[in-house]
């Protein structure tokens, strides 16, 4: 470890020790503030997973039921931070589906349609990718 | 949201005979001795008067709280904005931790908090990554009595695990 890093860690530990020595009342007040702030961040709609009541995927006119009950998909925040997806509208969700072998690697040649119902108020357009 | 209302409800539970002696454990108790860290829940360890072959029944606690409008949420029950987990002190270590807990006041409300030596021993026994991080914090802050800790560890058969932890701590921090 470099000398600079050692110094930084030393200062960090000294600060920690200072905070540890604060009166308990003050420390609890800080814990409460941190908790309130975390809850506020967590309540942001971007962090809420989209829950679908039902989902049916149609490929070439054939219905492929994908789940029996409510299904959670990615949160909008995860979606926006995803490295594998590009050009996804911010109000979209991604649904990963497994398709029978007969449909091959690409859905491009099949007319596809997705019907779903959301529990969350989010309006969504669908982008479908095949899971390989 | 302030924790004092939550503790008032818990103290009332004790006064009403729903629970016996209790002590705060987990991250909130650790905050008593360490720098404050963010946490969402409040761990309350409670004693149970039961025979060895009886199963711990938290039903009366949940019933009491539900009657007063508090709702269960997974393993927690939300009391005045805080998710509280009631944990039975159902073995020697937890019983000792409960009996040695020290009185404290949070926003003027009387309560009991586990001592650092017991918090460390429980963390070592539980052994999740976050428990080991807490052990690191205790060691770095030097906020415990080493002799008392060894006594507690020895009584609960955890000395060997402690030595092993110390070796890994020394390797990680050299």
Interface residues (C-beta under 8 A of the other chain):
Chain A: X13 X16 X17 X19 X20 X22 X24 X25 X27 X28 X30 X31 X32 X34 X35 X36 X38 X39
Chain B: X1 X2 X3 X28 X31 X32 X33 X34 X35 X36 X37 X38 X39 X40 X104 X105 X106 X107 X137 X140 X141 X143
